[in-house]
Structures are given as structure tokens and as C-alpha cells.
């Protein structure tokens, strides 16, 4: 991991949990944003205008 995180000291205890938390937040947002947009429309209208 030293090759990827070369600017921080080895003894940084919050580095890895912080990176994991950041990735979890990014993943949750990547799922929730399209889901909210998809739930805002009616399925019949989406199928009608699909073609």
C-alpha cells in the first residue's frame, strides 16, 4: 500500500477506515441517485416512450 499512499505516514490509523468509508459513500450514492430517478416516473409511461 505504500506505493499508492506515499504522502502519508505509515502510522496513520484513520487512513484505511476513511478510504473504506469514502468508497462506501460513493457506492451508496451511485445506487441511490439512479434509483430515485427511476422511481419518479410511472412504468407505463417509460414503456410507452421507450420506442
N, C-alpha and C positions, 0 to 999 in steps of 0.2 A: 504494500500500500504506500510505501514511501515514494514510489515513482509517481503516484497520482496526486498525493498531498505533500508537496515538497516545501511549502511555505510555512507550515505549522509544526510546532514541536511534537515529538513522539508522545509526550505525556499529556496531550490534550484529551481529557476524559469525556468531553462533550462533543467531540468531533463526529464519531461514528453514530451515536444515537441521534444527533442533529441531522446528519445526512439521511439516515433512515426515515426520520420524521418528515423531512422535506420531500423525499420520494413518495411517502405515503400520502401526503397532502396533494402532491401533483397527480398521483394516480386517482385519488378520490375526485378531484376536480375534473380530470379527464373523463370520468364516468358520469358525473352529475350534470355537467353542462349540456351535453347532447341529450341526456335523458329528460331533462326539464324541457328542452325544446321539443322533443318528440311527444311529450305528454300534453303540450299546449294545443295540439291540433287534434281534430277528430279523425279516426282511422278511415272512415268512409270518404272524407274529403281528400285525404292523402292518396287513396287508391284511385279516386276519380281523376285527379290531376297528375297522376304518375305517368300517363302515356302522352 
